[in-house]
């Protein structure tokens, strides 16, 4: 059986010759993929140690270890340590309500004696601290899987209504 080299109607020889821009693959997709992977390896999308904020005040030494970058669906841990320099009758950790938007908090150790919402803040209060005593708080949670956003918040340590330390933070959530 003889093969035919006749092209179908409407197809000319010029259609079978590659054009200049068709000879090589476009490197743009590879470059974008490399940039995306490089940003991930550099920790831009999370996966690195939390920044630690330390504040020395007259009333207490406050150490906050809160994440600033997470990915949706990721488990995370927050830690706070309050060492009293003077007696604290009602040591309280206050977090803006917006900070925990679309986050699920799984555990709070030790459990606070009192929980409340005051002036747009979640407030958690523990038993009194004598000078030199340290309250260590560990919070475990998870980012809801569909969430992709940025939460801004104020994290404060208080003695009842009196502010001891305050820190503004941002939590970025990436896919």
KAGIWO-V66549 format. One record per pair of residues at least 4 apart in sequence whose ideal C-beta (glycine too) atoms are under 6 Angstrom apart, sorted by sequence separation. I is the first residue (numbers start at 1). J is the second residue. D is the distance in whole Angstrom. If there is no record, write none. Layout:
i j d
I J D
I J D
This chain:
i j d
7 11 4
11 15 5
18 22 5
27 31 6
43 47 6
70 74 5
84 88 5
95 99 5
129 133 4
143 147 6
18 23 5
39 44 4
40 45 5
43 48 4
56 61 5
117 122 6
118 123 5
158 163 5
159 164 6
70 76 6
129 135 6
158 164 6
55 62 5
116 123 5
156 163 6
157 164 5
157 165 5
54 63 5
67 76 5
82 91 6
115 124 6
126 135 6
156 166 4
53 64 4
114 125 4
66 78 5
112 124 4
113 125 6
155 167 5
52 65 5
80 93 6
112 125 6
113 126 6
65 79 4
112 126 6
113 127 6
154 168 6
155 169 6
50 65 5
64 80 5
153 169 6
50 67 5
51 68 6
63 81 4
152 170 5
62 82 6
151 171 4
60 82 5
61 83 4
150 172 5
46 69 4
97 120 5
46 70 5
60 84 5
149 173 5
46 71 5
60 85 6
96 121 6
148 173 6
59 85 6
147 173 5
59 86 6
94 121 4
95 122 5
148 175 5
94 123 5
109 138 5
143 173 6
92 123 5
93 124 5
108 139 6
92 125 5
107 140 5
106 140 5
90 125 5
91 126 5
106 141 6
105 141 5
104 141 6
91 129 5
103 141 5
104 142 5
89 128 5
103 143 6
88 129 4
102 144 5
87 130 6
91 135 6
84 129 4
86 131 6
102 147 4
84 131 5
84 133 5
101 151 6
83 134 4
99 151 5
81 134 6
82 135 5
98 151 6
99 153 3
81 136 5
98 153 6
80 137 4
96 153 4
96 154 5
79 138 5
95 155 5
78 139 4
94 156 4
77 140 5
94 158 6
76 141 6
92 158 4
75 142 5
74 143 5
90 159 6
90 160 4
72 143 5
88 159 5
73 145 4
70 143 5
72 145 5
72 147 5
82 157 5
72 148 6
62 157 5
72 173 6
62 165 4
66 169 6
69 172 5
70 173 6
71 174 5
72 175 6
60 164 5
59 164 4
57 164 6
57 165 5
55 165 4
53 167 5
45 174 4
